[in-house]
Amino acid sequence: MERAHILIVEDDPTCRQMLAAVLTESGLDVASAAGGEEAMRFLYSEEACDVVLCDIVMPWMSGIELSRLVKDCRPGLPVILMSGEADAIERVTESGSLALAKPFSCDRLISILSDALDLQGNTVRSGTKPRPEYLREGSP
């Protein structure tokens, strides 16, 4: 079976690197983005992605906003939103994404990723819609 591909979207570089290290050690292929626009560029590429793991609180584009764009770009792609704010978890579930409360253990992280992959059937690899104008090369 092909290894699962996870996209980490986290504006904190230390947290992003730690998550990538844990997931790589767990046998997953990992790509990362520092924010929503970078994540959308990745998702509109031909790169494989089975799950998006994203922080909720980020500058310029929240994780909830990103999850809505992901649904347009790659319908059916699971999004897991991480937050340390108790009230954010309710907003996450209302958005249709999976919620991961911070702080969390490595075991909990792997468990929710496994659940997302099982729900998805580990099959989302392509099928992106055309890239919006604001994400095209040469766009401001």
C-alpha positions as CSV (number, residue, x, y, z in Angstrom):
1,M,0.0,0.0,0.0
2,E,1.2,3.5,-0.8
3,R,2.2,5.7,2.1
4,A,-0.3,8.4,3.1
5,H,0.5,12.0,2.2
6,I,-0.1,14.7,4.9
7,L,0.0,18.4,4.4
8,I,0.8,20.3,7.5
9,V,-0.3,24.0,7.6
10,E,1.2,25.8,10.6
11,D,2.6,29.3,10.8
12,D,4.9,28.5,13.8
13,P,8.1,27.0,12.2
14,T,9.1,25.1,15.3
15,C,5.7,23.5,15.7
16,R,5.6,22.8,11.9
17,Q,9.0,21.1,12.0
18,M,8.1,19.1,15.1
19,L,4.9,17.8,13.6
20,A,6.7,16.9,10.4
21,A,9.3,15.0,12.3
22,V,6.7,13.0,14.3
23,L,4.7,12.1,11.2
24,T,7.8,11.2,9.1
25,E,9.0,8.9,11.9
26,S,5.5,7.3,11.8
27,G,5.9,6.4,8.2
28,L,3.9,9.1,6.5
29,D,5.0,11.4,3.6
30,V,4.8,15.0,4.8
31,A,4.7,18.3,3.0
32,S,4.3,21.6,4.9
33,A,3.1,25.1,4.3
34,A,3.5,28.2,6.5
35,G,0.0,29.5,5.7
36,G,-3.2,29.3,3.8
37,E,-2.0,30.7,0.5
38,E,1.0,28.4,0.4
39,A,-1.2,25.5,1.2
40,M,-3.6,26.3,-1.6
41,R,-0.8,26.5,-4.1
42,F,0.3,23.0,-3.0
43,L,-3.3,21.7,-3.2
44,Y,-3.8,23.1,-6.7
45,S,-0.6,21.4,-7.8
46,E,-0.4,17.7,-8.9
47,E,1.1,16.7,-5.5
48,A,-0.6,13.9,-3.7
49,C,-2.4,14.7,-0.5
50,D,-4.6,12.5,1.6
51,V,-5.2,14.7,4.7
52,V,-4.6,18.4,5.6
53,L,-3.5,19.0,9.2
54,C,-3.9,22.7,9.9
55,D,-3.7,25.2,12.8
56,I,-6.8,27.3,13.2
57,V,-5.2,30.6,14.3
58,M,-2.9,31.8,11.5
59,P,-2.3,35.3,10.1
60,W,-4.1,36.3,6.9
61,M,-6.2,33.1,6.6
62,S,-7.6,31.1,9.4
63,G,-7.7,27.3,9.3
64,I,-11.5,27.4,9.1
65,E,-11.3,29.7,6.0
66,L,-8.7,27.3,4.5
67,S,-10.9,24.3,5.2
68,R,-13.7,25.9,3.1
69,L,-11.3,26.5,0.2
70,V,-10.0,22.9,0.5
71,K,-13.5,21.6,0.0
72,D,-13.7,23.6,-3.3
73,C,-10.3,22.6,-4.5
74,R,-10.3,18.9,-3.5
75,P,-13.8,17.8,-2.6
76,G,-13.7,15.0,0.0
77,L,-10.2,15.7,1.2
78,P,-10.2,15.4,5.0
79,V,-9.1,18.4,7.0
80,I,-8.0,18.2,10.7
81,L,-8.0,21.6,12.5
82,M,-5.9,22.0,15.6
83,S,-6.6,24.5,18.3
84,G,-5.9,25.2,21.9
85,E,-9.0,27.3,22.3
86,A,-12.0,25.4,23.7
87,D,-14.6,27.5,21.8
88,A,-12.8,26.8,18.5
89,I,-13.5,23.1,18.6
90,E,-17.3,23.8,18.2
91,R,-16.5,26.0,15.2
92,V,-14.4,23.3,13.7
93,T,-17.1,20.6,13.9
94,E,-19.6,23.1,12.4
95,S,-17.2,23.6,9.5
96,G,-17.3,19.8,8.7
97,S,-13.6,19.3,9.7
98,L,-12.2,17.0,12.3
99,A,-11.0,18.7,15.5
100,L,-7.7,18.1,17.4
101,A,-7.5,19.9,20.7
102,K,-4.1,21.2,21.8
103,P,-2.1,20.1,23.6
104,F,-2.2,16.5,22.2
105,S,0.0,13.5,22.4
106,C,1.8,11.8,19.4
107,D,-0.5,8.9,19.9
108,R,-3.6,11.1,19.6
109,L,-2.2,12.8,16.5
110,I,-1.6,9.5,14.8
111,S,-5.0,8.2,15.9
112,I,-6.9,11.1,14.4
113,L,-4.9,10.9,11.2
114,S,-5.6,7.2,11.0
115,D,-9.4,7.9,11.5
116,A,-9.3,10.6,8.7
117,L,-7.5,8.2,6.3
118,D,-10.0,5.4,7.1
119,L,-12.9,7.7,6.5
120,Q,-11.4,8.8,3.3
121,G,-10.4,5.4,2.1
122,N,-6.9,6.8,1.5
123,T,-7.8,7.6,-2.1
124,V,-7.8,11.3,-2.7
125,R,-4.7,12.0,-4.8
126,S,-5.8,14.2,-7.7
127,G,-9.0,15.7,-9.0
128,T,-8.2,19.3,-8.3
129,K,-10.3,22.0,-9.8
130,P,-8.7,24.7,-11.9
131,R,-6.5,27.1,-9.9
132,P,-8.1,30.4,-9.1
133,E,-6.6,33.5,-10.7
134,Y,-5.1,34.8,-7.5
135,L,-3.0,31.6,-7.1
136,R,-1.6,31.4,-10.6
137,E,2.0,32.1,-11.4
138,G,2.7,35.8,-11.9
139,S,-0.4,36.9,-10.0
140,P,0.2,39.6,-7.4
